Amino acid sequence: MSTIVYAYGCRAPTEGADRIRQQIERAHRYQNVLVEIERERRMRYRAVLSSVGDVAALEARIAALVAQCDAARAALKARRAAERTRAPKDDGTITALRAAIRVLHAEHRELRLRIRTDPAIVERVRQVDEWAWARVREERSRNGLYWGTYLQVEAAVEAQRRGKMDPKFRRWTGEGQVAVQLIRGLAVADVWGGDTRLQIGPVPPGAWDPALPRGAQRRLRHTWVRIRVGSTDSREPVWATLPVMLHRPLPAAGRIKWAWILVRRIAGQTEYSLQITVEAPERPLIAPGPVIDAVAIDIGWRVRPDDELRVAYWRDTDGREGELTLADVGRAIWHTESLRGIRDREMGTVKAWLSAWLRTHEHPEWLRQRLSHLPLWRSSARLAGVALAWRAQRWAGDEGTYERVEAWRRQDRHLWEWEAHERRKTLLRRREQYRVTAADLARRYGTIVLEDLDLRPLARLPQPEEDSALHAAARANRVVAAVSELRACVLHAAARYQRRVVLIDPAHTTVTCHGCGDREVWDQAAELHHTCACGRRWDQDANATRNLLAAWRERSSDGGDQAGRSQDLSLGNHPAIPEEAAGERIG
């Protein structure tokens, strides 16, 4: 059995729109209350562990060193800002402080682990947990949510609870979801009937008939969905009804486990979608034809000499190779950034002009208070809110000024909508490109060889005392490439087609010549191609794929590849395909 989530676009509700908004508001409030409880629980838990004298003294020493380190970093940043250069380096103070902090943190962890086994501490921790669960039960009883929705909220907070960082409060954006859980599942064949939790309008059989014109198919796929969002005092269902476009059929043999209406805000506009979780038998795979032994994929971003952004290079055991580049997608993403730059520039212009006008003209007190910190504003939404309030409170003598602010607001909204919708479409197009490429490779190859690469350090911004391994342009290209999304698509496709994934140690795969085995040193960022001392000239990414295949062959011949073959990558067992456990690690 496999679990698949089907997503369908919806239009605005024709029934129950107020109930959907009410449930989303209550869910938002309930989630923040649960976050508050969890943060209080953690604070009490830390207080229990810190009540032991040795822990309190150690934490005080750590806090003092952290304060010294922060002060040294601030001084280094101020010096660089004053000299307008990154030339000033750390004189060793920050490095020494960081080393001392790491030592104390290790001592702190060991001490806390010993304390946790103390029966008295264990009992106090149990009391803290009981207090937290009692508060959760109390809030659950009065949250006013339909039970499917509050289960989703609690699951989201529980996921944060398992993390190391304190959970964060969510600000209100008008987004959220209303959900219904179908206990023991609802057969897809029964969703078109009279179920009291979820109903979908009838769809004619010809809706997916390939013999019909595409326009006729689309017209037949328009129907409605009713989802339960509450109950009356007599336990009768309260419904929300939305027009929906079923662009693909649900599996006839499946059982629906969850359904929810997802509400999102994009550029000030509300979008609705229906999402259904279906548990169904494994679908038969598309016949892939002859399966080639293996393919090595070197995933990473690199700007080619023609300014196109390469995100992956692959080579198979038969010698075929290719690359994946982001041409139109990359340009579209940069275009959205240019639209953002235009908005920032225009806002700066209108802020400077309006600030000068306020100093030389009479204006009401409410406007003076609203714009008292105008030079510090960075959000265009705040100034747009002033323009809307100004529209309702005009006064004699504001002609010309109001019109200019209103013209700016209209233009900024136009650019905002353009930017948001273009970015969304571009990111969806990039994801589809990644999915298609990953599925094509998974269909053709029995084994997929990847680098066992941790991408998290590449996303971390450097501290002032560190030399950044990535300059600003490289960090921007990392965001455009989104190689973690590409990697996830490859792993998901491998699971879907039941292919083995082998992870190879990435050390020196790019700089080691595949022919002679020597490690070369050169400016890899400036030169894509390199000529080795042995005379071979190669593309460094193509060279990495050859080295990956060589490492895989070597381990396979030694039996190392067989050791991890028990790793199950079927889609039903790994719906999310976490990167940490999605393949065999070799090297």
C-alpha positions as CSV (number, residue, x, y, z in Angstrom):
1,M,0.0,0.0,0.0
2,S,1.1,3.5,-0.7
3,T,-0.1,6.9,0.6
4,I,-0.5,9.7,-1.9
5,V,-1.7,13.3,-1.5
6,Y,-3.9,14.6,-4.3
7,A,-4.2,18.4,-4.6
8,Y,-7.0,20.1,-6.6
9,G,-7.6,23.8,-7.2
10,C,-10.8,25.4,-5.8
11,R,-12.7,28.6,-6.2
12,A,-14.1,30.7,-3.4
13,P,-16.7,28.9,-1.2
14,T,-20.3,29.1,-2.2
15,E,-21.3,27.9,1.3
16,G,-19.6,28.2,4.6
17,A,-17.0,30.8,3.8
18,D,-17.5,32.4,7.2
19,R,-17.1,29.1,9.0
20,I,-13.9,28.4,7.1
21,R,-12.4,31.7,8.2
22,Q,-13.6,31.2,11.7
23,Q,-12.0,27.8,11.9
24,I,-8.7,29.1,10.5
25,E,-8.7,32.0,13.1
26,R,-9.4,29.6,15.9
27,A,-6.7,27.2,14.7
28,H,-4.2,30.0,14.5
29,R,-5.1,31.1,18.0
30,Y,-5.0,27.5,19.3
31,Q,-1.6,26.8,17.7
32,N,0.0,29.9,19.4
33,V,-1.5,28.9,22.7
34,L,0.1,25.4,22.3
35,V,3.4,27.1,21.4
36,E,3.1,29.2,24.5
37,I,2.5,26.1,26.7
38,E,5.5,24.3,25.1
39,R,7.8,27.3,25.6
40,E,6.7,27.5,29.3
41,R,7.2,23.8,29.7
42,R,10.8,24.1,28.3
43,M,11.5,27.0,30.6
44,R,10.3,25.1,33.6
45,Y,12.3,22.0,32.5
46,R,15.5,24.1,32.2
47,A,14.8,25.7,35.6
48,V,14.6,22.2,37.1
49,L,17.9,21.1,35.6
50,S,19.5,24.5,36.4
51,S,18.5,24.3,40.1
52,V,21.5,22.1,40.8
53,G,24.4,24.4,41.8
54,D,27.0,23.0,39.4
55,V,24.7,23.5,36.4
56,A,23.8,27.1,37.4
57,A,27.5,28.1,37.8
58,L,28.4,26.5,34.5
59,E,25.5,28.2,32.6
60,A,26.7,31.6,34.1
61,R,30.2,31.0,32.8
62,I,28.8,30.1,29.3
63,A,26.6,33.2,29.3
64,A,29.6,35.4,30.2
65,L,31.7,34.0,27.4
66,V,28.9,34.3,24.9
67,A,28.5,37.9,25.8
68,Q,32.2,38.5,25.3
69,C,32.1,36.8,21.9
70,D,29.1,38.8,20.8
71,A,30.9,42.0,21.8
72,A,34.0,41.0,19.9
73,R,32.0,40.3,16.8
74,A,30.1,43.6,17.0
75,A,33.4,45.4,17.3
76,L,34.8,43.6,14.3
77,K,31.7,44.4,12.2
78,A,31.9,48.1,13.3
79,R,35.5,48.3,12.3
80,R,34.8,46.8,8.9
81,A,31.8,49.2,8.4
82,A,34.0,52.2,9.3
83,E,36.8,51.2,7.0
84,R,34.3,49.9,4.3
85,T,36.3,46.7,3.8
86,R,36.5,43.1,5.0
87,A,40.2,43.4,5.5
88,P,40.3,43.5,9.3
89,K,40.5,40.0,10.6
90,D,40.0,38.3,13.9
91,D,43.1,38.6,16.1
92,G,42.4,35.3,17.7
93,T,40.1,36.6,20.4
94,I,36.8,35.3,18.9
95,T,38.4,32.0,17.9
96,A,39.6,31.4,21.5
97,L,36.2,32.4,22.9
98,R,34.4,30.0,20.6
99,A,36.7,27.2,21.5
100,A,36.2,27.8,25.2
101,I,32.4,28.0,24.7
102,R,32.4,24.6,22.9
103,V,34.3,23.0,25.8
104,L,31.9,24.4,28.4
105,H,28.9,23.3,26.3
106,A,30.3,19.7,26.2
107,E,30.7,19.8,30.0
108,H,27.2,21.2,30.3
109,R,25.7,18.4,28.2
110,E,27.5,15.7,30.2
111,L,26.4,17.2,33.5
112,R,22.8,17.5,32.4
113,L,22.8,13.9,31.3
114,R,24.0,12.8,34.7
115,I,21.4,14.9,36.5
116,R,18.5,13.5,34.4
117,T,19.0,10.1,36.1
118,D,18.6,11.6,39.6
119,P,15.2,10.2,40.9
120,A,14.3,13.6,42.5
121,I,15.0,15.4,39.1
122,V,13.0,12.8,37.2
123,E,10.0,13.3,39.5
124,R,10.1,17.1,39.1
125,V,10.4,16.7,35.3
126,R,7.4,14.4,35.3
127,Q,5.4,17.0,37.2
128,V,6.3,19.6,34.6
129,D,5.1,17.3,31.8
130,E,1.9,16.6,33.6
131,W,1.3,20.3,34.0
132,A,1.8,20.9,30.3
133,W,-0.5,18.1,29.2
134,A,-3.2,19.3,31.6
135,R,-3.0,22.7,30.0
136,V,-3.2,21.2,26.5
137,R,-6.3,19.2,27.5
138,E,-7.9,22.3,29.0
139,E,-7.2,24.4,25.8
140,R,-8.4,21.5,23.6
141,S,-11.8,21.5,25.4
142,R,-12.5,25.1,24.6
143,N,-10.8,25.8,21.3
144,G,-14.1,25.6,19.3
145,L,-12.4,23.7,16.5
146,Y,-13.8,20.7,14.6
147,W,-11.7,17.8,15.7
148,G,-10.0,17.1,12.4
149,T,-8.6,20.6,12.4
150,Y,-7.3,20.6,15.9
151,L,-5.6,17.3,15.3
152,Q,-3.7,18.9,12.5
153,V,-2.7,21.8,14.7
154,E,-1.5,19.5,17.5
155,A,0.5,17.5,15.0
156,A,2.2,20.6,13.8
157,V,3.1,21.7,17.3
158,E,4.3,18.2,18.2
159,A,6.7,18.3,15.3
160,Q,8.1,21.5,16.7
161,R,8.2,20.0,20.2
162,R,10.6,17.3,19.0
163,G,13.1,19.9,17.7
164,K,15.9,21.4,19.6
165,M,14.9,25.0,19.1
166,D,12.1,26.6,21.0
167,P,8.9,26.7,18.8
168,K,8.0,30.0,17.4
169,F,4.7,31.9,17.4
170,R,2.9,32.3,14.0
171,R,1.7,35.7,13.0
172,W,-1.7,36.0,11.5
173,T,-1.7,36.1,7.7
174,G,-5.2,34.8,6.9
175,E,-3.7,31.4,5.8
176,G,-4.5,28.0,7.3
177,Q,-6.5,24.9,6.7
178,V,-9.7,23.1,7.9
179,A,-9.4,19.4,8.0
180,V,-11.5,16.3,8.4
181,Q,-10.1,12.9,9.4
182,L,-11.9,9.8,8.0
183,I,-11.4,7.2,10.7
184,R,-10.8,3.7,9.1
185,G,-10.9,5.4,5.8
186,L,-13.6,6.2,3.2
187,A,-13.7,4.2,0.0
188,V,-13.2,6.4,-3.1
189,A,-16.4,4.9,-4.5
190,D,-18.4,6.2,-1.5
191,V,-17.1,9.8,-1.7
192,W,-19.6,10.6,-4.4
193,G,-22.5,9.6,-2.1
194,G,-23.9,10.8,1.2
195,D,-21.0,10.6,3.7
196,T,-21.4,13.0,6.5
197,R,-17.7,14.1,6.5
198,L,-16.7,14.6,2.9
199,Q,-18.7,14.7,-0.4
200,I,-17.6,15.3,-4.0
201,G,-20.0,16.1,-6.7
202,P,-20.5,13.6,-9.6
203,V,-18.1,13.5,-12.4
204,P,-19.2,12.1,-15.8
205,P,-17.1,9.0,-17.0
206,G,-16.0,11.0,-20.1
207,A,-14.1,13.5,-18.0
208,W,-10.9,11.5,-18.5
209,D,-11.7,10.0,-21.9
210,P,-8.7,10.7,-24.1
211,A,-11.0,10.5,-27.2
212,L,-12.8,13.7,-26.2
213,P,-11.3,17.1,-26.9
214,R,-9.3,18.6,-24.1
215,G,-11.7,21.5,-23.6
216,A,-14.6,19.1,-23.3
217,Q,-12.7,17.1,-20.7
218,R,-12.0,20.1,-18.6
219,R,-15.6,21.2,-18.6
220,L,-16.7,17.8,-17.4
221,R,-14.2,17.8,-14.6
222,H,-15.7,20.9,-12.9
223,T,-17.7,19.8,-9.9
224,W,-18.0,20.7,-6.2
225,V,-16.7,19.5,-2.9
226,R,-18.4,19.6,0.5
227,I,-16.3,19.2,3.7
228,R,-17.5,19.2,7.2
229,V,-16.3,22.1,9.3
230,G,-18.4,21.6,12.4
231,S,-21.6,20.3,13.9
232,T,-24.9,21.7,15.1
233,D,-26.3,21.2,18.6
234,S,-28.2,18.2,17.3
235,R,-24.9,16.8,15.8
236,E,-25.9,17.5,12.3
237,P,-23.0,18.4,9.9
238,V,-22.1,22.0,9.1
239,W,-20.7,22.1,5.6
240,A,-18.5,24.3,3.5
241,T,-19.0,23.9,-0.3
242,L,-16.4,25.0,-2.9
243,P,-16.3,24.6,-6.7
244,V,-13.4,22.3,-7.5
245,M,-11.5,21.1,-10.7
246,L,-10.7,17.4,-10.5
247,H,-7.9,17.5,-13.1
248,R,-7.0,13.9,-12.3
249,P,-9.0,10.9,-11.0
250,L,-8.7,9.4,-7.6
251,P,-7.7,5.8,-7.5
252,A,-10.8,3.6,-7.6
253,A,-9.4,1.1,-5.2
254,G,-8.2,3.7,-2.7
255,R,-9.4,4.7,0.7
256,I,-9.4,8.4,1.8
257,K,-7.8,8.9,5.2
258,W,-7.7,12.8,5.4
259,A,-9.1,15.7,3.5
260,W,-8.6,19.4,4.1
261,I,-9.2,22.8,2.5
262,L,-5.9,24.8,2.3
263,V,-6.3,28.6,2.3
264,R,-3.3,30.6,1.1
265,R,-2.8,34.3,0.5
266,I,-0.7,35.3,-2.6
267,A,-0.2,39.0,-3.2
268,G,-3.3,39.9,-1.2
269,Q,-5.5,37.4,-3.0
270,T,-7.0,34.3,-1.3
271,E,-6.5,30.9,-3.0
272,Y,-8.2,27.7,-2.0
273,S,-7.2,24.1,-2.7
274,L,-8.6,20.7,-1.8
275,Q,-6.0,18.1,-0.6
276,I,-6.9,14.5,-0.1
277,T,-4.7,11.8,1.4
278,V,-5.5,8.4,-0.2
279,E,-4.2,5.0,0.8
280,A,-4.1,2.8,-2.3
281,P,-2.5,-0.4,-3.6
282,E,0.9,0.1,-5.3
283,R,0.3,1.2,-8.8
284,P,1.9,-0.8,-11.5
285,L,5.1,0.8,-12.8
286,I,5.4,2.1,-16.3
287,A,7.4,-0.5,-18.3
288,P,10.8,1.2,-18.3
289,G,12.3,-0.9,-21.1
290,P,15.9,-2.0,-20.8
291,V,17.4,-1.0,-17.5
292,I,21.0,0.3,-17.6
293,D,23.2,-0.7,-14.7
294,A,23.8,2.6,-12.9
295,V,24.0,6.4,-13.3
296,A,26.0,8.8,-11.2
297,I,24.5,12.3,-10.6
298,D,26.7,15.1,-9.4
299,I,24.2,17.6,-7.8
300,G,25.3,21.2,-7.3
301,W,25.1,24.6,-8.8
302,R,27.6,26.2,-11.1
303,V,27.4,29.1,-13.6
304,R,28.6,27.9,-17.0
305,P,30.7,30.2,-19.3
306,D,27.5,31.0,-21.2
307,D,25.9,32.3,-17.9
308,E,23.4,29.4,-17.6
309,L,23.1,27.8,-14.2
310,R,23.9,24.1,-14.1
311,V,22.4,22.2,-11.2
312,A,23.3,18.6,-12.0
313,Y,25.6,16.5,-14.3
314,W,25.0,12.8,-14.9
315,R,26.9,9.9,-16.5
316,D,25.9,6.2,-16.8
317,T,27.9,3.0,-17.0
318,D,27.5,2.9,-20.8
319,G,29.3,6.3,-21.2
320,R,26.2,8.4,-21.9
321,E,26.2,11.8,-20.0
322,G,24.2,14.9,-19.8
323,E,23.4,17.9,-17.6
324,L,20.5,19.8,-16.2
325,T,20.5,23.5,-16.5
326,L,18.1,26.3,-15.4
327,A,17.8,28.7,-18.4
328,D,14.4,30.2,-18.5
329,V,13.7,29.4,-14.9
330,G,16.8,31.2,-13.7
331,R,16.1,34.3,-15.8
332,A,12.5,34.4,-14.5
333,I,13.7,34.2,-10.9
334,W,16.1,37.0,-11.4
335,H,13.3,39.0,-13.1
336,T,11.2,38.7,-10.0
337,E,14.1,40.0,-8.0
338,S,14.4,43.0,-10.4
339,L,10.7,43.7,-9.8
340,R,11.4,43.7,-6.0
341,G,14.3,46.2,-6.6
342,I,11.9,48.5,-8.6
343,R,9.5,48.4,-5.7
344,D,12.2,49.2,-3.1
345,R,13.5,52.1,-5.2
346,E,10.1,53.6,-5.8
347,M,9.2,53.3,-2.1
348,G,12.5,55.1,-1.2
349,T,11.6,57.9,-3.6
350,V,8.1,58.4,-2.3
351,K,9.3,58.2,1.4
352,A,11.9,61.0,0.8
353,W,9.4,63.2,-1.0
354,L,6.7,62.6,1.6
355,S,9.0,63.3,4.5
356,A,10.0,66.6,2.9
357,W,6.4,67.5,2.3
358,L,5.5,66.8,5.9
359,R,8.1,69.2,7.2
360,T,6.7,72.1,5.1
361,H,3.0,71.6,5.0
362,E,0.1,71.5,7.5
363,H,-1.5,68.1,8.0
364,P,-3.8,66.4,10.6
365,E,-2.5,65.0,13.8
366,W,-3.5,61.4,12.9
367,L,-1.2,61.6,9.8
368,R,1.6,63.0,11.9
369,Q,1.4,60.1,14.3
370,R,1.1,57.5,11.6
371,L,4.1,58.8,9.7
372,S,6.3,59.7,12.8
373,H,8.8,57.0,11.9
374,L,8.4,57.0,8.1
375,P,12.2,57.2,7.3
376,L,12.7,53.9,9.1
377,W,10.0,52.0,7.3
378,R,11.0,49.1,5.1
379,S,7.6,47.5,4.5
380,S,5.6,49.0,1.6
381,A,2.4,47.5,3.3
382,R,2.7,50.1,6.1
383,L,2.7,53.0,3.7
384,A,0.0,51.5,1.6
385,G,-2.1,51.3,4.8
386,V,-1.6,55.0,5.4
387,A,-2.7,55.7,1.8
388,L,-5.9,53.7,2.3
389,A,-6.6,55.5,5.6
390,W,-5.9,58.8,3.9
391,R,-8.5,58.0,1.2
392,A,-11.2,58.0,4.0
393,Q,-9.9,61.1,5.8
394,R,-9.3,63.7,3.1
395,W,-8.9,67.4,4.0
396,A,-8.7,70.6,2.1
397,G,-5.3,71.3,0.7
398,D,-4.1,67.7,0.3
399,E,-4.7,67.8,-3.4
400,G,-1.7,66.6,-5.4
401,T,0.0,65.0,-2.3
402,Y,-2.7,62.4,-1.8
403,E,-2.9,61.7,-5.6
404,R,0.9,61.0,-5.7
405,V,0.8,58.7,-2.7
406,E,-2.2,56.9,-4.1
407,A,-0.5,56.5,-7.5
408,W,2.4,55.0,-5.8
409,R,0.2,52.6,-3.9
410,R,-1.5,51.4,-7.1
411,Q,1.7,51.0,-8.9
412,D,3.3,49.1,-6.0
413,R,0.3,46.7,-5.7
414,H,0.6,46.0,-9.5
415,L,4.3,45.2,-9.1
416,W,3.7,43.2,-6.0
417,E,1.1,41.0,-7.7
418,W,3.3,40.6,-10.8
419,E,6.3,39.7,-8.6
420,A,4.4,37.2,-6.4
421,H,2.6,35.4,-9.2
422,E,5.6,35.2,-11.4
423,R,7.7,33.8,-8.6
424,R,5.1,31.2,-7.8
425,K,4.8,30.0,-11.4
426,T,8.5,30.0,-11.8
427,L,9.1,27.9,-8.7
428,L,6.4,25.4,-9.8
429,R,8.0,25.2,-13.3
430,R,11.4,24.5,-11.7
431,R,9.9,21.8,-9.5
432,E,8.2,20.2,-12.5
433,Q,11.5,20.2,-14.4
434,Y,13.2,18.5,-11.5
435,R,10.4,15.9,-11.2
436,V,10.5,15.1,-14.9
437,T,14.3,14.7,-15.0
438,A,14.3,12.6,-11.8
439,A,11.6,10.3,-13.1
440,D,13.4,9.9,-16.5
441,L,16.6,8.8,-14.8
442,A,14.8,6.5,-12.3
443,R,13.0,4.7,-15.2
444,R,16.2,4.1,-17.1
445,Y,18.7,3.1,-14.4
446,G,18.7,0.3,-11.8
447,T,21.1,2.1,-9.4
448,I,21.5,5.8,-8.7
449,V,24.8,6.9,-7.3
450,L,24.8,10.3,-5.4
451,E,27.2,12.1,-3.2
452,D,26.6,11.8,0.5
453,L,26.6,15.5,0.9
454,D,25.3,17.6,3.8
455,L,23.8,20.7,2.3
456,R,23.1,22.5,5.6
457,P,26.6,24.2,6.0
458,L,26.2,25.7,2.6
459,A,23.0,27.5,3.7
460,R,24.6,29.0,6.9
461,L,25.6,32.6,6.8
462,P,29.2,33.1,7.9
463,Q,30.1,34.8,11.2
464,P,32.1,38.1,11.0
465,E,35.3,36.3,12.0
466,E,34.9,33.6,9.3
467,D,36.1,33.7,5.7
468,S,32.9,33.0,3.7
469,A,33.3,30.0,1.4
470,L,30.5,31.4,-0.7
471,H,30.3,35.0,-1.9
472,A,27.0,36.8,-2.3
473,A,26.5,35.8,-5.9
474,A,27.1,32.1,-5.1
475,R,24.6,32.3,-2.2
476,A,22.1,33.8,-4.5
477,N,22.7,31.0,-7.1
478,R,22.2,28.5,-4.3
479,V,18.7,29.8,-3.7
480,V,17.9,29.8,-7.4
481,A,19.2,26.2,-7.9
482,A,17.4,24.7,-4.8
483,V,19.5,21.6,-5.1
484,S,17.9,20.1,-2.0
485,E,14.6,20.0,-3.9
486,L,16.3,18.3,-6.8
487,R,17.9,15.8,-4.5
488,A,14.5,15.1,-2.9
489,C,12.9,14.6,-6.4
490,V,15.6,12.1,-7.3
491,L,15.1,10.1,-4.1
492,H,11.4,10.1,-4.4
493,A,11.6,8.9,-8.1
494,A,14.0,6.2,-7.0
495,A,11.5,5.0,-4.4
496,R,8.7,5.2,-6.9
497,Y,10.5,2.9,-9.3
498,Q,12.1,0.8,-6.6
499,R,15.7,1.7,-7.6
500,R,18.6,1.5,-5.3
501,V,20.3,4.7,-4.2
502,V,24.0,4.5,-3.3
503,L,25.6,7.4,-1.4
504,I,29.4,7.9,-1.9
505,D,31.7,10.0,0.2
506,P,32.0,13.3,-1.7
507,A,35.6,14.1,-0.6
508,H,37.8,15.2,-3.5
509,T,35.5,13.8,-6.2
510,T,35.7,17.0,-8.2
511,V,39.4,17.7,-8.0
512,T,40.7,14.1,-8.4
513,C,41.6,13.3,-12.0
514,H,39.6,10.2,-13.0
515,G,42.5,9.1,-15.3
516,C,45.6,9.3,-13.2
517,G,44.2,9.7,-9.7
518,D,46.1,12.9,-8.9
519,R,44.5,15.7,-6.9
520,E,44.6,19.0,-8.8
521,V,44.6,22.5,-7.3
522,W,43.2,25.4,-9.3
523,D,40.5,28.1,-9.2
524,Q,37.4,26.0,-9.5
525,A,35.1,28.9,-9.5
526,A,36.8,30.6,-12.4
527,E,37.5,27.6,-14.5
528,L,34.9,25.0,-15.3
529,H,37.3,22.9,-17.4
530,H,40.8,21.8,-16.2
531,T,43.8,20.2,-17.8
532,C,45.4,17.7,-15.5
533,A,49.2,17.2,-15.4
534,C,48.7,13.9,-17.2
535,G,47.3,15.8,-20.2
536,R,43.6,15.0,-19.8
537,R,41.2,17.9,-20.0
538,W,37.9,17.5,-18.3
539,D,34.8,19.3,-17.1
540,Q,35.0,19.1,-13.3
541,D,31.4,18.0,-12.8
542,A,31.8,15.3,-15.5
543,N,35.0,14.3,-13.7
544,A,33.1,14.0,-10.4
545,T,30.5,11.6,-12.0
546,R,33.3,9.4,-13.3
547,N,34.9,9.2,-9.9
548,L,31.5,8.4,-8.3
549,L,31.0,5.5,-10.7
550,A,34.5,4.3,-10.0
551,A,34.0,4.4,-6.3
552,W,30.7,2.5,-6.7
553,R,32.3,-0.2,-8.9
554,E,35.2,-0.6,-6.4
555,R,32.8,-1.1,-3.5
556,S,30.5,-3.3,-5.5
557,S,33.4,-5.6,-6.4
558,D,34.4,-5.7,-2.7
559,G,30.9,-6.5,-1.6
560,G,30.4,-3.1,0.1
561,D,27.5,-2.3,-2.1
562,Q,25.7,-5.4,-1.0
563,A,25.9,-4.6,2.7
564,G,23.3,-1.8,2.5
565,R,20.9,-3.4,0.0
566,S,18.4,-4.2,2.8
567,Q,17.5,-0.5,2.8
568,D,13.9,-0.4,1.7
569,L,13.2,2.5,-0.7
570,S,9.6,1.6,-1.7
571,L,7.3,4.6,-1.9
572,G,4.8,3.2,0.6
573,N,7.4,2.8,3.3
574,H,9.1,6.2,2.8
575,P,6.5,8.8,1.7
576,A,8.7,11.7,2.7
577,I,12.1,10.1,1.8
578,P,14.2,11.9,4.4
579,E,17.7,12.7,3.1
580,E,19.3,11.2,6.2
581,A,18.0,7.7,5.6
582,A,17.2,7.5,1.9
583,G,20.0,5.4,0.6
584,E,23.1,3.3,1.2
585,R,26.1,5.1,2.5
586,I,29.4,4.1,1.0
587,G,32.8,5.5,1.9
